Amino acid sequence: MKPFDQNGDFRPSAGRHDLRRTAVRGASVTVISQGIVFAVQTVATLSLARLLTPMDFGILAMVSTFSVVLMSVGQNGYAEAIMQREEMNESLASNLFWITFGIGTLLSLAFAACGPLLVRLYSNKLVAPVTVWMSLTIFINSTSVVHVALLKRALRFSLTSTLNIISSIGSVVVSIVLAVMGWGYWALVVGAIVKPLFLSIGAWYQCPWIPSFPRRTPGTASVVRFALNVYGRFSFDYCTRNTDNLLVGWRFGPASLGYYKKAYDLFVLPANQLIIPVADVVLSTLGKLKPKSIEYKTYFLRGLSILAFSGMAVGGILTLAGKDLIRVLLGAKWAPAGEIFVFFGPGIGIMLIYMTSGLLHLSIGRADRWLKWVAVEFTTTVLLFLLGLRWGPVGVASAWTASFCILLVPAFWFAGKPVALSVGSVLATVWRYVLASLVAGLACVLVTRQIPLFAGAADFLNASLRACTVSLLYLALYLGAIVLLYGGPQPLYRFAQLLPDLLPGKRSRSSVDSPPEVAPSEASELSEEESAVPETYRR
């Protein structure tokens, strides 16, 4: 892809009439690609969990807790600015490239020198050499940030998804081969380096753009301010999501951290598969719609409805079957991770709903508001971590679930104010799915207590049968509860109507111009004044 024309202006992407279909196809491609990545990572998990020890995973987690936040400098901030900004030219993109590259180089050198500090923190000498090698991920990642963002701005999600798949496969293959050769935790370290390396090579190949030397360009300062706000928000958010690793590793050692990390990975799996893949698509789409317009709210609420429908289903299944799934997939030696996951599970569905509030901030370019909110989130969640630490890893896991339940309503109240999206419209969209999940989960527990299979031994066969049985039973009860609460299968029909747009090569039977239909409960929240606002405008 050649991102700029002869005048240095960014080449246009989808037009107004193709926006809806392009957005849905983009979401479809990214979700499918994440499914492939998930399959690859599942193979890696099954293999590496049996080839390596919980301590090996714990050592990597001790270092990656810090390296990932530094690796994301530029990736979180400048990438969103490139996708969201109204105007983008070659001179501005070149400036952003050299800024991200320079920062990445400096942070890589600084992190490599921090090995002795981590040794003192964890009282473990093994982390020092790992820190030096993991610093390479920071440098390598800085070389591809702008190129990947340009591909996404052009809505080339098929290309970026393919790059993600290839880099994930390369990382997994290298890690498994080295683990078989007996490299221990170094197999994980090398795999972590290979992934951004493959991604960078692929991004430069698919977007063969050579940045020019930096020069004074209008807009650079505003993009930098935007990026600082986004990265500041990311840093707060990252600290929130990794203080638990720091506390568990510091208090209970690498083995306990290894168990906790595997339980946490299963906890965030639905977010990785449902939220993260479509976030760029949603951001690119909402950024082209007028805030406060009926179309903007309709797109967001309909997407939230579909996410709540699928997210509460996945969360319920993992809550009930997660303990057995971990034993089946990872083996008996990982049973403590299953015990920890029991306390993570109830927060999965609420977490998925909660995370969409951040897209409201980014879609209107208000990263500063998001930064303010994440400061509140960080304070609340870390306090809950400290309260739960006395009960060990299970107490910290319980703190996660409590934090999302406490912050859900305030988060949407704050995020919805600039776009006039009320908390009532959000709750009207999701409450039936939440209630259906609770009812189905409680009914499933009561029913399975009467089945001898669920009181049997925790061997591979029994655990597999229990996981399959409880998943099917819960799903049937969940869908039945939704039909009862809605007084009919309307939400199931709405989801089915979206499927033609998700199929590659199939054109939507509905007009690509028309916005999604608004459910009565959602439309009631939109005033007559808002309905009179023009639907869209090109930024």
Contacts in CASP RR format, 6 or more apart in sequence:
PFRMAT RR
TARGET T0000
AUTHOR 0000-0000-0000
METHOD contacts of the structure
MODEL  1
MKPFDQNGDFRPSAGRHDLRRTAVRGASVTVISQGIVFAVQTVATLSLAR
LLTPMDFGILAMVSTFSVVLMSVGQNGYAEAIMQREEMNESLASNLFWIT
FGIGTLLSLAFAACGPLLVRLYSNKLVAPVTVWMSLTIFINSTSVVHVAL
LKRALRFSLTSTLNIISSIGSVVVSIVLAVMGWGYWALVVGAIVKPLFLS
IGAWYQCPWIPSFPRRTPGTASVVRFALNVYGRFSFDYCTRNTDNLLVGW
RFGPASLGYYKKAYDLFVLPANQLIIPVADVVLSTLGKLKPKSIEYKTYF
LRGLSILAFSGMAVGGILTLAGKDLIRVLLGAKWAPAGEIFVFFGPGIGI
MLIYMTSGLLHLSIGRADRWLKWVAVEFTTTVLLFLLGLRWGPVGVASAW
TASFCILLVPAFWFAGKPVALSVGSVLATVWRYVLASLVAGLACVLVTRQ
IPLFAGAADFLNASLRACTVSLLYLALYLGAIVLLYGGPQPLYRFAQLLP
DLLPGKRSRSSVDSPPEVAPSEASELSEEESAVPETYRR
1 150 0 8 1.000
1 151 0 8 1.000
1 154 0 8 1.000
1 156 0 8 1.000
1 159 0 8 1.000
1 206 0 8 1.000
1 207 0 8 1.000
2 11 0 8 1.000
2 208 0 8 1.000
2 209 0 8 1.000
3 10 0 8 1.000
3 11 0 8 1.000
3 90 0 8 1.000
3 93 0 8 1.000
3 150 0 8 1.000
3 151 0 8 1.000
3 153 0 8 1.000
3 154 0 8 1.000
3 207 0 8 1.000
3 209 0 8 1.000
4 10 0 8 1.000
4 11 0 8 1.000
4 89 0 8 1.000
4 90 0 8 1.000
4 93 0 8 1.000
4 209 0 8 1.000
5 11 0 8 1.000
8 89 0 8 1.000
8 90 0 8 1.000
8 91 0 8 1.000
9 89 0 8 1.000
9 90 0 8 1.000
10 87 0 8 1.000
10 88 0 8 1.000
10 89 0 8 1.000
10 150 0 8 1.000
10 153 0 8 1.000
10 154 0 8 1.000
11 154 0 8 1.000
13 22 0 8 1.000
13 153 0 8 1.000
13 154 0 8 1.000
13 155 0 8 1.000
14 22 0 8 1.000
14 155 0 8 1.000
15 22 0 8 1.000
15 538 0 8 1.000
16 513 0 8 1.000
16 536 0 8 1.000
16 538 0 8 1.000
17 512 0 8 1.000
17 513 0 8 1.000
18 512 0 8 1.000
19 285 0 8 1.000
19 288 0 8 1.000
19 512 0 8 1.000
19 536 0 8 1.000
20 508 0 8 1.000
20 512 0 8 1.000
20 513 0 8 1.000
20 514 0 8 1.000
20 515 0 8 1.000
21 501 0 8 1.000
21 507 0 8 1.000
21 508 0 8 1.000
21 512 0 8 1.000
22 155 0 8 1.000
23 281 0 8 1.000
23 282 0 8 1.000
23 284 0 8 1.000
23 285 0 8 1.000
24 498 0 8 1.000
24 501 0 8 1.000
24 502 0 8 1.000
24 508 0 8 1.000
25 157 0 8 1.000
25 501 0 8 1.000
25 502 0 8 1.000
25 504 0 8 1.000
26 155 0 8 1.000
26 157 0 8 1.000
26 158 0 8 1.000
26 281 0 8 1.000
27 277 0 8 1.000
27 278 0 8 1.000
27 281 0 8 1.000
27 282 0 8 1.000
27 502 0 8 1.000
28 501 0 8 1.000
28 502 0 8 1.000
28 503 0 8 1.000
28 504 0 8 1.000
29 157 0 8 1.000
29 158 0 8 1.000
29 161 0 8 1.000
29 504 0 8 1.000
30 157 0 8 1.000
30 160 0 8 1.000
30 161 0 8 1.000
30 277 0 8 1.000
30 278 0 8 1.000
30 280 0 8 1.000
30 281 0 8 1.000
31 273 0 8 1.000
31 274 0 8 1.000
31 277 0 8 1.000
31 278 0 8 1.000
31 502 0 8 1.000
32 161 0 8 1.000
33 161 0 8 1.000
33 162 0 8 1.000
33 164 0 8 1.000
33 165 0 8 1.000
33 277 0 8 1.000
34 161 0 8 1.000
34 164 0 8 1.000
34 272 0 8 1.000
34 273 0 8 1.000
34 276 0 8 1.000
34 277 0 8 1.000
35 273 0 8 1.000
36 165 0 8 1.000
37 164 0 8 1.000
37 165 0 8 1.000
37 168 0 8 1.000
38 269 0 8 1.000
38 272 0 8 1.000
38 273 0 8 1.000
40 165 0 8 1.000
40 168 0 8 1.000
40 169 0 8 1.000
40 172 0 8 1.000
41 168 0 8 1.000
41 172 0 8 1.000
42 329 0 8 1.000
43 172 0 8 1.000
44 172 0 8 1.000
44 175 0 8 1.000
44 176 0 8 1.000
45 329 0 8 1.000
45 330 0 8 1.000
46 329 0 8 1.000
46 330 0 8 1.000
47 176 0 8 1.000
47 179 0 8 1.000
48 175 0 8 1.000
48 176 0 8 1.000
48 179 0 8 1.000
48 187 0 8 1.000
48 188 0 8 1.000
49 262 0 8 1.000
49 329 0 8 1.000
49 330 0 8 1.000
49 331 0 8 1.000
49 334 0 8 1.000
50 330 0 8 1.000
50 331 0 8 1.000
51 176 0 8 1.000
51 179 0 8 1.000
51 180 0 8 1.000
51 182 0 8 1.000
51 184 0 8 1.000
51 187 0 8 1.000
52 179 0 8 1.000
52 184 0 8 1.000
52 185 0 8 1.000
52 187 0 8 1.000
52 188 0 8 1.000
53 255 0 8 1.000
54 254 0 8 1.000
54 255 0 8 1.000
54 258 0 8 1.000
54 259 0 8 1.000
54 262 0 8 1.000
54 333 0 8 1.000
54 334 0 8 1.000
55 185 0 8 1.000
55 254 0 8 1.000
55 255 0 8 1.000
55 258 0 8 1.000
56 184 0 8 1.000
56 185 0 8 1.000
56 187 0 8 1.000
56 188 0 8 1.000
57 185 0 8 1.000
57 188 0 8 1.000
57 257 0 8 1.000
57 258 0 8 1.000
57 261 0 8 1.000
57 262 0 8 1.000
58 185 0 8 1.000
58 249 0 8 1.000
58 254 0 8 1.000
58 255 0 8 1.000
58 257 0 8 1.000
58 258 0 8 1.000
58 261 0 8 1.000
59 124 0 8 1.000
59 126 0 8 1.000
59 127 0 8 1.000
59 130 0 8 1.000
59 185 0 8 1.000
59 254 0 8 1.000
60 130 0 8 1.000
60 185 0 8 1.000
60 188 0 8 1.000
60 189 0 8 1.000
60 192 0 8 1.000
61 245 0 8 1.000
61 249 0 8 1.000
61 254 0 8 1.000
61 257 0 8 1.000
61 258 0 8 1.000
61 261 0 8 1.000
62 118 0 8 1.000
62 122 0 8 1.000
62 124 0 8 1.000
62 127 0 8 1.000
62 245 0 8 1.000
62 249 0 8 1.000
62 254 0 8 1.000
62 257 0 8 1.000
63 118 0 8 1.000
63 127 0 8 1.000
63 130 0 8 1.000
63 131 0 8 1.000
63 134 0 8 1.000
64 134 0 8 1.000
64 192 0 8 1.000
65 242 0 8 1.000
65 245 0 8 1.000
65 246 0 8 1.000
66 111 0 8 1.000
66 114 0 8 1.000
66 118 0 8 1.000
67 111 0 8 1.000
67 131 0 8 1.000
67 134 0 8 1.000
67 135 0 8 1.000
67 137 0 8 1.000
67 138 0 8 1.000
68 238 0 8 1.000
68 242 0 8 1.000
69 234 0 8 1.000
69 235 0 8 1.000
69 238 0 8 1.000
69 239 0 8 1.000
69 242 0 8 1.000
70 104 0 8 1.000
70 107 0 8 1.000
70 108 0 8 1.000
70 111 0 8 1.000
70 138 0 8 1.000
71 137 0 8 1.000
71 138 0 8 1.000
71 141 0 8 1.000
71 196 0 8 1.000
72 141 0 8 1.000
72 231 0 8 1.000
72 234 0 8 1.000
72 238 0 8 1.000
73 100 0 8 1.000
73 103 0 8 1.000
73 104 0 8 1.000
73 107 0 8 1.000
73 138 0 8 1.000
73 142 0 8 1.000
73 231 0 8 1.000
74 100 0 8 1.000
74 103 0 8 1.000
74 142 0 8 1.000
74 145 0 8 1.000
74 227 0 8 1.000
74 231 0 8 1.000
75 141 0 8 1.000
75 145 0 8 1.000
76 230 0 8 1.000
76 231 0 8 1.000
76 234 0 8 1.000
77 226 0 8 1.000
77 227 0 8 1.000
77 228 0 8 1.000
77 230 0 8 1.000
77 231 0 8 1.000
77 234 0 8 1.000
77 367 0 8 1.000
78 96 0 8 1.000
78 99 0 8 1.000
78 100 0 8 1.000
78 145 0 8 1.000
78 146 0 8 1.000
78 149 0 8 1.000
78 223 0 8 1.000
78 227 0 8 1.000
79 145 0 8 1.000
79 146 0 8 1.000
79 148 0 8 1.000
79 149 0 8 1.000
79 152 0 8 1.000
80 226 0 8 1.000
80 227 0 8 1.000
80 230 0 8 1.000
80 283 0 8 1.000
80 362 0 8 1.000
80 367 0 8 1.000
81 96 0 8 1.000
81 223 0 8 1.000
81 226 0 8 1.000
81 227 0 8 1.000
81 230 0 8 1.000
82 88 0 8 1.000
82 93 0 8 1.000
82 96 0 8 1.000
82 146 0 8 1.000
82 149 0 8 1.000
82 150 0 8 1.000
82 152 0 8 1.000
82 153 0 8 1.000
83 149 0 8 1.000
83 152 0 8 1.000
83 153 0 8 1.000
83 280 0 8 1.000
83 283 0 8 1.000
83 284 0 8 1.000
84 283 0 8 1.000
84 284 0 8 1.000
84 287 0 8 1.000
84 362 0 8 1.000
84 363 0 8 1.000
84 365 0 8 1.000
85 223 0 8 1.000
86 539 0 8 1.000
88 153 0 8 1.000
89 217 0 8 1.000
90 209 0 8 1.000
90 212 0 8 1.000
91 212 0 8 1.000
91 215 0 8 1.000
91 217 0 8 1.000
92 217 0 8 1.000
92 219 0 8 1.000
92 220 0 8 1.000
92 223 0 8 1.000
93 146 0 8 1.000
93 150 0 8 1.000
93 209 0 8 1.000
93 211 0 8 1.000
94 211 0 8 1.000
94 212 0 8 1.000
94 213 0 8 1.000
94 214 0 8 1.000
94 215 0 8 1.000
95 214 0 8 1.000
95 215 0 8 1.000
95 217 0 8 1.000
95 220 0 8 1.000
96 146 0 8 1.000
96 220 0 8 1.000
96 223 0 8 1.000
97 145 0 8 1.000
97 146 0 8 1.000
97 211 0 8 1.000
98 211 0 8 1.000
98 213 0 8 1.000
98 214 0 8 1.000
99 214 0 8 1.000
99 224 0 8 1.000
100 142 0 8 1.000
100 145 0 8 1.000
100 146 0 8 1.000
101 142 0 8 1.000
101 143 0 8 1.000
102 142 0 8 1.000
103 142 0 8 1.000
104 138 0 8 1.000
104 139 0 8 1.000
104 141 0 8 1.000
104 142 0 8 1.000
105 139 0 8 1.000
105 142 0 8 1.000
107 138 0 8 1.000
108 135 0 8 1.000
108 136 0 8 1.000
108 138 0 8 1.000
108 139 0 8 1.000
108 142 0 8 1.000
109 135 0 8 1.000
111 131 0 8 1.000
111 134 0 8 1.000
111 135 0 8 1.000
111 138 0 8 1.000
112 131 0 8 1.000
112 132 0 8 1.000
112 135 0 8 1.000
114 131 0 8 1.000
115 127 0 8 1.000
115 128 0 8 1.000
115 131 0 8 1.000
115 132 0 8 1.000
116 128 0 8 1.000
118 127 0 8 1.000
118 128 0 8 1.000
118 131 0 8 1.000
119 125 0 8 1.000
119 127 0 8 1.000
119 128 0 8 1.000
121 250 0 8 1.000
122 249 0 8 1.000
122 250 0 8 1.000
122 253 0 8 1.000
122 254 0 8 1.000
124 254 0 8 1.000
126 185 0 8 1.000
130 185 0 8 1.000
130 189 0 8 1.000
133 189 0 8 1.000
133 190 0 8 1.000
133 193 0 8 1.000
134 189 0 8 1.000
134 192 0 8 1.000
134 193 0 8 1.000
136 193 0 8 1.000
137 192 0 8 1.000
137 193 0 8 1.000
137 196 0 8 1.000
140 193 0 8 1.000
140 196 0 8 1.000
140 197 0 8 1.000
140 200 0 8 1.000
141 196 0 8 1.000
141 199 0 8 1.000
141 200 0 8 1.000
143 200 0 8 1.000
143 204 0 8 1.000
144 196 0 8 1.000
144 199 0 8 1.000
144 200 0 8 1.000
144 202 0 8 1.000
144 203 0 8 1.000
144 204 0 8 1.000
146 211 0 8 1.000
147 203 0 8 1.000
147 204 0 8 1.000
147 206 0 8 1.000
147 207 0 8 1.000
147 209 0 8 1.000
148 160 0 8 1.000
148 163 0 8 1.000
148 199 0 8 1.000
148 203 0 8 1.000
148 207 0 8 1.000
150 207 0 8 1.000
150 209 0 8 1.000
151 159 0 8 1.000
151 160 0 8 1.000
151 203 0 8 1.000
151 206 0 8 1.000
151 207 0 8 1.000
152 160 0 8 1.000
152 280 0 8 1.000
152 284 0 8 1.000
153 284 0 8 1.000
155 284 0 8 1.000
156 206 0 8 1.000
157 280 0 8 1.000
157 281 0 8 1.000
159 206 0 8 1.000
163 198 0 8 1.000
163 199 0 8 1.000
163 202 0 8 1.000
163 203 0 8 1.000
163 206 0 8 1.000
164 199 0 8 1.000
166 198 0 8 1.000
166 202 0 8 1.000
167 194 0 8 1.000
167 195 0 8 1.000
167 196 0 8 1.000
167 197 0 8 1.000
167 198 0 8 1.000
167 199 0 8 1.000
168 195 0 8 1.000
170 191 0 8 1.000
170 194 0 8 1.000
170 195 0 8 1.000
170 198 0 8 1.000
171 191 0 8 1.000
171 192 0 8 1.000
171 194 0 8 1.000
171 195 0 8 1.000
171 198 0 8 1.000
172 191 0 8 1.000
174 187 0 8 1.000
174 190 0 8 1.000
174 191 0 8 1.000
174 194 0 8 1.000
175 187 0 8 1.000
175 188 0 8 1.000
175 190 0 8 1.000
175 191 0 8 1.000
176 187 0 8 1.000
177 187 0 8 1.000
178 184 0 8 1.000
178 186 0 8 1.000
178 187 0 8 1.000
178 190 0 8 1.000
178 191 0 8 1.000
179 187 0 8 1.000
181 187 0 8 1.000
183 190 0 8 1.000
226 365 0 8 1.000
226 367 0 8 1.000
229 367 0 8 1.000
229 368 0 8 1.000
229 370 0 8 1.000
229 371 0 8 1.000
230 362 0 8 1.000
230 367 0 8 1.000
230 370 0 8 1.000
230 371 0 8 1.000
232 371 0 8 1.000
232 374 0 8 1.000
233 367 0 8 1.000
233 370 0 8 1.000
233 371 0 8 1.000
233 373 0 8 1.000
233 374 0 8 1.000
236 371 0 8 1.000
236 374 0 8 1.000
236 375 0 8 1.000
236 377 0 8 1.000
236 378 0 8 1.000
237 374 0 8 1.000
237 377 0 8 1.000
237 378 0 8 1.000
239 378 0 8 1.000
239 382 0 8 1.000
240 374 0 8 1.000
240 377 0 8 1.000
240 378 0 8 1.000
240 381 0 8 1.000
240 382 0 8 1.000
243 381 0 8 1.000
243 382 0 8 1.000
243 385 0 8 1.000
244 260 0 8 1.000
244 264 0 8 1.000
244 385 0 8 1.000
244 396 0 8 1.000
244 399 0 8 1.000
244 400 0 8 1.000
245 257 0 8 1.000
245 260 0 8 1.000
245 261 0 8 1.000
245 264 0 8 1.000
247 385 0 8 1.000
247 386 0 8 1.000
247 389 0 8 1.000
247 396 0 8 1.000
248 256 0 8 1.000
248 257 0 8 1.000
248 260 0 8 1.000
248 392 0 8 1.000
248 393 0 8 1.000
248 396 0 8 1.000
249 256 0 8 1.000
249 257 0 8 1.000
251 389 0 8 1.000
251 392 0 8 1.000
252 392 0 8 1.000
252 393 0 8 1.000
256 393 0 8 1.000
258 337 0 8 1.000
259 334 0 8 1.000
259 336 0 8 1.000
259 337 0 8 1.000
259 340 0 8 1.000
259 393 0 8 1.000
260 337 0 8 1.000
260 340 0 8 1.000
260 393 0 8 1.000
260 396 0 8 1.000
260 397 0 8 1.000
262 326 0 8 1.000
262 330 0 8 1.000
262 334 0 8 1.000
262 337 0 8 1.000
263 326 0 8 1.000
263 337 0 8 1.000
263 338 0 8 1.000
263 340 0 8 1.000
263 341 0 8 1.000
263 344 0 8 1.000
263 393 0 8 1.000
263 397 0 8 1.000
264 344 0 8 1.000
264 397 0 8 1.000
266 318 0 8 1.000
266 322 0 8 1.000
266 325 0 8 1.000
266 326 0 8 1.000
266 337 0 8 1.000
266 341 0 8 1.000
266 344 0 8 1.000
267 341 0 8 1.000
267 344 0 8 1.000
267 345 0 8 1.000
267 347 0 8 1.000
267 348 0 8 1.000
267 397 0 8 1.000
267 400 0 8 1.000
268 351 0 8 1.000
269 318 0 8 1.000
270 311 0 8 1.000
270 314 0 8 1.000
270 315 0 8 1.000
270 318 0 8 1.000
270 348 0 8 1.000
270 349 0 8 1.000
270 351 0 8 1.000
270 352 0 8 1.000
271 351 0 8 1.000
271 352 0 8 1.000
271 355 0 8 1.000
274 307 0 8 1.000
274 310 0 8 1.000
274 311 0 8 1.000
274 314 0 8 1.000
274 352 0 8 1.000
275 307 0 8 1.000
275 352 0 8 1.000
275 355 0 8 1.000
275 356 0 8 1.000
279 359 0 8 1.000
282 359 0 8 1.000
282 363 0 8 1.000
283 359 0 8 1.000
283 362 0 8 1.000
283 363 0 8 1.000
285 299 0 8 1.000
286 296 0 8 1.000
286 299 0 8 1.000
286 300 0 8 1.000
286 359 0 8 1.000
286 363 0 8 1.000
287 363 0 8 1.000
287 364 0 8 1.000
287 539 0 8 1.000
288 536 0 8 1.000
288 538 0 8 1.000
288 539 0 8 1.000
289 295 0 8 1.000
289 296 0 8 1.000
289 299 0 8 1.000
289 535 0 8 1.000
289 536 0 8 1.000
290 296 0 8 1.000
290 533 0 8 1.000
290 534 0 8 1.000
290 535 0 8 1.000
290 536 0 8 1.000
290 537 0 8 1.000
291 363 0 8 1.000
291 364 0 8 1.000
291 418 0 8 1.000
291 419 0 8 1.000
292 419 0 8 1.000
292 420 0 8 1.000
292 530 0 8 1.000
292 533 0 8 1.000
293 530 0 8 1.000
293 533 0 8 1.000
293 534 0 8 1.000
293 535 0 8 1.000
293 536 0 8 1.000
294 515 0 8 1.000
294 518 0 8 1.000
294 526 0 8 1.000
294 530 0 8 1.000
294 531 0 8 1.000
294 533 0 8 1.000
294 535 0 8 1.000
295 515 0 8 1.000
295 535 0 8 1.000
295 536 0 8 1.000
296 419 0 8 1.000
297 419 0 8 1.000
297 420 0 8 1.000
297 421 0 8 1.000
297 425 0 8 1.000
297 522 0 8 1.000
297 525 0 8 1.000
297 526 0 8 1.000
297 530 0 8 1.000
298 515 0 8 1.000
298 516 0 8 1.000
298 518 0 8 1.000
298 522 0 8 1.000
298 526 0 8 1.000
299 515 0 8 1.000
299 516 0 8 1.000
300 356 0 8 1.000
300 359 0 8 1.000
300 360 0 8 1.000
300 421 0 8 1.000
301 425 0 8 1.000
301 426 0 8 1.000
301 429 0 8 1.000
301 518 0 8 1.000
301 519 0 8 1.000
301 522 0 8 1.000
302 494 0 8 1.000
302 516 0 8 1.000
302 517 0 8 1.000
302 518 0 8 1.000
302 519 0 8 1.000
302 522 0 8 1.000
304 353 0 8 1.000
304 356 0 8 1.000
304 426 0 8 1.000
304 429 0 8 1.000
304 430 0 8 1.000
305 429 0 8 1.000
305 430 0 8 1.000
305 433 0 8 1.000
305 491 0 8 1.000
305 494 0 8 1.000
305 519 0 8 1.000
305 522 0 8 1.000
306 494 0 8 1.000
306 495 0 8 1.000
306 498 0 8 1.000
307 352 0 8 1.000
307 353 0 8 1.000
307 356 0 8 1.000
308 349 0 8 1.000
308 352 0 8 1.000
308 353 0 8 1.000
308 429 0 8 1.000
308 430 0 8 1.000
308 433 0 8 1.000
308 434 0 8 1.000
309 433 0 8 1.000
309 482 0 8 1.000
309 491 0 8 1.000
309 495 0 8 1.000
311 348 0 8 1.000
311 349 0 8 1.000
311 352 0 8 1.000
311 353 0 8 1.000
311 433 0 8 1.000
312 349 0 8 1.000
312 352 0 8 1.000
312 433 0 8 1.000
312 434 0 8 1.000
312 436 0 8 1.000
312 437 0 8 1.000
312 478 0 8 1.000
313 437 0 8 1.000
313 475 0 8 1.000
313 478 0 8 1.000
314 348 0 8 1.000
314 349 0 8 1.000
315 345 0 8 1.000
315 347 0 8 1.000
315 348 0 8 1.000
315 349 0 8 1.000
315 437 0 8 1.000
316 345 0 8 1.000
316 348 0 8 1.000
316 349 0 8 1.000
316 437 0 8 1.000
316 440 0 8 1.000
316 441 0 8 1.000
316 474 0 8 1.000
316 478 0 8 1.000
317 470 0 8 1.000
317 471 0 8 1.000
317 474 0 8 1.000
317 475 0 8 1.000
318 325 0 8 1.000
318 341 0 8 1.000
318 345 0 8 1.000
318 348 0 8 1.000
319 342 0 8 1.000
319 345 0 8 1.000
319 346 0 8 1.000
319 347 0 8 1.000
319 348 0 8 1.000
319 441 0 8 1.000
320 441 0 8 1.000
320 444 0 8 1.000
320 445 0 8 1.000
320 470 0 8 1.000
320 471 0 8 1.000
320 474 0 8 1.000
321 466 0 8 1.000
321 467 0 8 1.000
321 470 0 8 1.000
321 471 0 8 1.000
322 338 0 8 1.000
322 341 0 8 1.000
322 342 0 8 1.000
322 345 0 8 1.000
322 467 0 8 1.000
323 338 0 8 1.000
323 339 0 8 1.000
323 341 0 8 1.000
323 342 0 8 1.000
324 458 0 8 1.000
324 463 0 8 1.000
324 464 0 8 1.000
324 466 0 8 1.000
324 467 0 8 1.000
324 470 0 8 1.000
325 467 0 8 1.000
326 334 0 8 1.000
326 335 0 8 1.000
326 337 0 8 1.000
326 338 0 8 1.000
326 341 0 8 1.000
327 334 0 8 1.000
327 335 0 8 1.000
327 338 0 8 1.000
327 458 0 8 1.000
327 460 0 8 1.000
327 463 0 8 1.000
328 460 0 8 1.000
328 463 0 8 1.000
328 464 0 8 1.000
328 467 0 8 1.000
330 337 0 8 1.000
331 460 0 8 1.000
332 458 0 8 1.000
335 458 0 8 1.000
339 394 0 8 1.000
340 393 0 8 1.000
340 394 0 8 1.000
340 397 0 8 1.000
341 397 0 8 1.000
342 394 0 8 1.000
343 394 0 8 1.000
343 395 0 8 1.000
343 397 0 8 1.000
343 398 0 8 1.000
343 401 0 8 1.000
344 397 0 8 1.000
344 400 0 8 1.000
344 401 0 8 1.000
345 401 0 8 1.000
346 401 0 8 1.000
347 400 0 8 1.000
347 401 0 8 1.000
347 404 0 8 1.000
347 405 0 8 1.000
349 434 0 8 1.000
349 437 0 8 1.000
350 401 0 8 1.000
350 404 0 8 1.000
350 405 0 8 1.000
350 408 0 8 1.000
350 434 0 8 1.000
351 400 0 8 1.000
351 404 0 8 1.000
353 408 0 8 1.000
353 430 0 8 1.000
353 434 0 8 1.000
354 404 0 8 1.000
354 407 0 8 1.000
354 408 0 8 1.000
354 411 0 8 1.000
357 373 0 8 1.000
357 411 0 8 1.000
357 412 0 8 1.000
357 414 0 8 1.000
357 415 0 8 1.000
357 416 0 8 1.000
358 370 0 8 1.000
358 373 0 8 1.000
358 411 0 8 1.000
358 415 0 8 1.000
360 415 0 8 1.000
360 416 0 8 1.000
360 418 0 8 1.000
360 419 0 8 1.000
360 421 0 8 1.000
361 367 0 8 1.000
361 369 0 8 1.000
361 370 0 8 1.000
361 373 0 8 1.000
361 415 0 8 1.000
362 370 0 8 1.000
364 418 0 8 1.000
364 419 0 8 1.000
366 418 0 8 1.000
369 414 0 8 1.000
369 415 0 8 1.000
369 418 0 8 1.000
370 415 0 8 1.000
373 411 0 8 1.000
373 414 0 8 1.000
373 415 0 8 1.000
376 407 0 8 1.000
376 410 0 8 1.000
377 403 0 8 1.000
377 407 0 8 1.000
377 411 0 8 1.000
380 403 0 8 1.000
380 406 0 8 1.000
380 407 0 8 1.000
381 399 0 8 1.000
381 400 0 8 1.000
381 403 0 8 1.000
381 407 0 8 1.000
384 399 0 8 1.000
384 400 0 8 1.000
384 402 0 8 1.000
384 403 0 8 1.000
385 396 0 8 1.000
385 399 0 8 1.000
387 399 0 8 1.000
388 395 0 8 1.000
388 396 0 8 1.000
388 398 0 8 1.000
388 399 0 8 1.000
389 395 0 8 1.000
389 396 0 8 1.000
391 398 0 8 1.000
409 423 0 8 1.000
409 427 0 8 1.000
412 421 0 8 1.000
412 423 0 8 1.000
412 426 0 8 1.000
413 423 0 8 1.000
415 421 0 8 1.000
416 422 0 8 1.000
416 423 0 8 1.000
420 530 0 8 1.000
421 525 0 8 1.000
422 525 0 8 1.000
424 525 0 8 1.000
425 522 0 8 1.000
425 525 0 8 1.000
425 526 0 8 1.000
428 521 0 8 1.000
428 522 0 8 1.000
428 524 0 8 1.000
428 525 0 8 1.000
429 519 0 8 1.000
429 521 0 8 1.000
429 522 0 8 1.000
432 482 0 8 1.000
432 485 0 8 1.000
432 486 0 8 1.000
432 491 0 8 1.000
433 482 0 8 1.000
435 481 0 8 1.000
435 485 0 8 1.000
436 478 0 8 1.000
436 480 0 8 1.000
436 481 0 8 1.000
436 482 0 8 1.000
436 485 0 8 1.000
437 478 0 8 1.000
437 481 0 8 1.000
439 477 0 8 1.000
439 481 0 8 1.000
440 474 0 8 1.000
440 477 0 8 1.000
440 478 0 8 1.000
440 480 0 8 1.000
440 481 0 8 1.000
441 474 0 8 1.000
441 477 0 8 1.000
441 478 0 8 1.000
443 477 0 8 1.000
444 470 0 8 1.000
444 473 0 8 1.000
444 474 0 8 1.000
444 477 0 8 1.000
447 473 0 8 1.000
448 454 0 8 1.000
448 469 0 8 1.000
448 470 0 8 1.000
448 473 0 8 1.000
451 469 0 8 1.000
453 462 0 8 1.000
453 465 0 8 1.000
453 466 0 8 1.000
453 469 0 8 1.000
454 466 0 8 1.000
454 470 0 8 1.000
456 462 0 8 1.000
479 492 0 8 1.000
482 491 0 8 1.000
482 492 0 8 1.000
483 489 0 8 1.000
483 492 0 8 1.000
490 519 0 8 1.000
494 517 0 8 1.000
494 519 0 8 1.000
497 510 0 8 1.000
500 506 0 8 1.000
500 508 0 8 1.000
500 509 0 8 1.000
501 508 0 8 1.000
515 535 0 8 1.000
518 526 0 8 1.000
END
